[in-house]
Amino acid sequence: MKIEEYLAQGGVLTSPENAPPRYRAELLRLMATFVDSELAAAAGFAEMINAGPGIPERIAAARIVMEKTAHAGRVLRVMGDFGANTARYVGAHPWAARLPREADIGTTRREGDMRLSVFNYPLSGWADSVAMHLLMGLAADEQLGEFARVSYGPLAEVFREIAPVEAAHTASARKGMERLIETGTEKAALQASVDYWWPRVAVSFGHEVSTRAATLAAFGLRHQTNAELRGCWERRAATALADLGLTSPEG
C-alpha cells in the first residue's frame, strides 16, 4: 500500500523518513503556525504581567507566558526532527511586534512569520487582555482538539499533553473576567473588548472554503472543516459570554 493510501485510510506515521514530501510540507506548516502563534501570544501577554491588578493575577499571567513558551518549544523539537533549524528559530522574528490597534488584516500573515493574524494586534490594558485571552483560549481549545488527532503520532501525543494546560489558561481567563466584573469593571468596557476581538479571533479558523482542505483530510491532518470548528467556537464563546452578562457580536 502506498503511504498516501495508508494515510487516507486513517494510518498513523511515527517517523519523518516515512512522510511524503507534500505531507512533510503541510505538517511543517501546521507546526510552524502553532509555534509562531504561541511565541507571539507569550510575548504579547508578557507585557501585561505588571498590569495585573494583584499578585495572584500577575502570577497567573507569568505562568501562562512560561507555559505557552514551553509548548512552543515542545512542538519546535518535533519540527527539528524534520530538519528545522531550532537553534535559530526563536530569534527569527520580533514576537512582541504588533500592528496599530485599528488595523484590519484579515487572515494575512507576514512573510516567514506563521503566527495567526490575531496575534498581530496589540492588547490595550489588563481587562482587554483578559477578554482576548478568553475568546482566543476557547478557539485554541477547539483547534487543539483537532491537532490531537493528526496522523503524525509523535506530534499528536504532544498536542494531547498540551491541550489540558491550554484549557487551564482558558479557565483562568474566565475567572479573570468574573473577577473584573466583581471588582467594578464596567461591562460596557469589557463588551467593547469582546466586540473588538471577536472578529479577529474568528478569522483564526481560516477561510470557510479552503483549497487545501481535501489534501489535509486525505493526509489525516484535518478531520473537521474550518466552518465546523468556527461554529463550535462561536457556540461555546457565546455561552461563556452570556454567563458573564455579555453578548457575542453575532449573537
N, C-alpha and C positions, 0 to 999 in steps of 0.2 A: 504494500500500500504506500502511495506517495504521502509525504509529510502533509501536504495540503489537504488531502482526503482524510487523513488521520485527525487533523485539527477540526475539519468541518464536521466530523462525527463526534466531537467532544473530547478529543485526545488532549493530553497534557504533556508539555515538554519540560525537561528538567535540566537541560544543558544548552548553552549558546551554540555549540557545534551542530546541533540538530535543527537550528532555526533557519528557514529560507530567508533570502535577502529582504524581500518585502516585509516579511513578518518581523525581522530584526528592526527594520526602519520604523514600523508602526509601534513596536514595543518601546523602542528608544524614545519616540515622540511622546508616548504616554508617560513614561518615567520622567522625561525632562519637564513636561508640563507640571507634574506633581512636585518635583524637586524645586523648580523655579518658583512655583506658587508658594510653597512652604517657606522658602528663604525670604521671599518678598513679604509674606504675611508676618513672619517673625520680625523682620527689620522694621516694618511699619508699626507693629504693636509695641516694639521695644521703646519707641519714642513716647508711648503713652504710659509707661510704667509709673513715672513720677507724677502723672496727672491723676492717679488713683486717689480717691478721697480718704483712704485709710490704709493702714498697714496690711490688713487681710487682702484688700483689693490689689495692692502692689505685689504682694507675694504671689497671688493667683496669676497676675499678668506676667510676672517674671517666670513662673513655672511654665506657662503656655509658650512663651518665647523659647525657653530652653527645649521643651518637648517638640515643638514644631521644627526647630533646627535639628534635633536628633532624628526626627522622622525623615527629613531631607537627607541626612547622612546615611540612613539605612538603605533608602532606595538608590542613592548615589553609588553605594557599594555594589548593588546589583548592576547598575549601568557600567561600572568598571569591569565586570565580567564580560561585557560586550565591547570593551575597548575604549570606553570613555576615559578622558584624562581627568581623573578625580582630583589630582593634586592641584590643577589649575582652575577647576570648575567654579568653586565658590567665589573666587576673585574676579570672575569674568564680567560681572555686571554690578552697578551700584544698586543693590537690592532695596535700599531705602528711597530711591528716586521716585518722585511722584509728579503727575501732571497737574495743571491747575484744577481746582475743585469743579469749575464749570465745564470742563472738557467732557466730550461725549464721543468715545472712540469705538463704541460697539464691541465687536469681537477682535478688533485689530490688536496685533502684537508687534513689539519692536523687533527688529531684525536680530536673530540669535538669542532672543530672550523669550522663553516659552511660558512665562507666568500668565495666568488667566488675566484678562483685561481689567477685572475688578481691582486687582492689586496695583494698578497704576494710578488710582485715585487717592487723595490724601484724607486722613482722618481729621476730624475737627473737634478735638476735645474728648474727654473721657466718655461722656454719655453717647456721643456719636460713635465712638469706637466700640462700645458695648452693643449698640444696636446693629452695627455692621457685623460684629462677631457672631451675634445670634443668627442673623439671616444667612451668613456665609457658612456658619457651622452646620446649620440644618442642610444646606446644599452639599457640604462636604460629606455629611453622613450618608446621603444618597449616593454620591459618587464613589465613596469608599466601599459601599456595599456592592457596587458594580465591579470595582477594581479587585475586590477579594475573590472574584470568580474568574480572573483572567487565566488563560491557558498556559502561561509560563509559571510552573509550580513554585519555584523559589520566590518569585515576586508576589504571587497570590498569598503565600504564607506571611510575608512581611506586611502586606496590607491588612490581613486578618488580625495581626497583632497590633497594628497601628490604630485600627478602627475604634476600639473601645476607649483609647486615650483621647482621640479626637472627639468622640461623643461626650467625654467628660468635659472637654473645653466648651462644647455647646451648652451643656448643663450649667457650667459656670457662668456663661453669658446670660442664660435665662435668669439665674439667681441675681446676677448683676443688674439686670433690668428691673427685677422686683425690688431690689434694694434702692435703686434710683427713685422709683415711684414712692416707696415708703418714706424716703427722706426728703420728699418735696420737689423733685424734678418735675417740671411741668410736662404733662403728657403731650401738649402741643409741640414742644421741642423734640421729644422722642419720636412723635409721629412724623415730624419733618425729616428726621434722620432716616426713618423707615422709608419714607417716600423717596428719599434720595438714593438709598442703597438698593431698594427692591429691584428696579430695572437693571442695575449694574450687576447684581448677583444673578439675576435671571439669565443674562446672556452668557454666563459662565458655562451653561449647559450646551452651548453651541447652537448652530442653525437647526431649525425644525426639520429641514430636508438636508441630509448630509450625503455628499457624493462618495464618501469613503465608508459609509455605514455597512454596505454589503460585504466589503472586504474585511472590515473589522469583525463582523459577525461570523464570517467564514473562518477566520483565524481564531475564533474563540476569545477575542479581546473585548467584545461587547455583547451583551445579552439583552439590553433594553435600549430603545431609541432615545435620542435627545429629548423628544417630546414627552415620552413616558417618564423619564427621570425628572424633567422640569415639572410635570404635573404632580408627581409625588411630593416634590419640594413645596410647590405652591399650596397644596392642601395642608401639609404639616406646618408650614410657616404661618399660614392664615390662622390656624388653630392656636398656635403659640402666641400670636399677637392678640387674638381675641381674649385669651386668658389674662392678658396684661391690660385689657381695656383699650387696645389699639386695633387698627384695621390695616389690611393689605391694600395697596393702591388699586388692585384689580378686584377687590372683594366687594 
